[in-house]
Amino acid sequence: MTLALWLVPPTTRRSEYATFIDALADRYGTPRFVPHVTLLTEVPSCNETQLRALAEACRGVELRPRGLAAFDEYYRALVVEIDLTDGLARARDAATRAFRADAGVYEPHLSLMYGDVPAEVREEARRSIEATAFPPFVPEVLQLVECVGPPDRWHAPLQLQL
């Protein structure tokens, strides 16, 4: 089982991002998924006590979008890049310590499109929303997500309000 820790935007921002994700999915046939910023992947296991402790480190962290980027990667075909602020770096460090994860380089982002998408399609999608202003937000929920199967089937067995 593959587990990940997600920071989920507040309801209004989540709806705005979901609108983009759904529109891109409709236009390009890409998967739908819950808008989120991944804090950590490859989490071996997590219980409610561990999630509560991590939530303390995540509470009040402002996520600051800095622009769009497109990559030749399934889970980062089109993303809103997020600044790695001191607060976000502390939350990430707390997660890697709590789960003894070999986390590697952290490039925080909120994906708008998943898929093996040709470069011209990624660029067309990026251009279609490049004028959009993505304001900063403070995540509302910390989720532990089971990433098994297609993205629209992933689910969160544990989540906490921040």
HELIX and SHEET records of a PDB file:
HELIX    1   1 THR A   11  TYR A   28  1                                  18    
HELIX    2   2 GLU A   48  CYS A   58  1                                  11    
HELIX    3   3 TYR A   74  ARG A   76  5                                   3    
HELIX    4   4 ASP A   86  ALA A   98  1                                  13    
HELIX    5   5 ALA A  119  ILE A  129  1                                  11    
HELIX    6   6 PRO A  151  ARG A  153  5                                   3    
SHEET    1   A 4 VAL A  37  VAL A  43  0                                        
SHEET    2   A 4 LEU A   3  VAL A   8 -1                                        
SHEET    3   A 4 VAL A 141  GLU A 146 -1                                        
SHEET    4   A 4 HIS A 155  GLN A 161 -1                                        
SHEET    1   B 3 PRO A  65  ALA A  70  0                                        
SHEET    2   B 3 LEU A  78  ILE A  82 -1                                        
SHEET    3   B 3 HIS A 109  MET A 113 -1                                        
END                                                                             
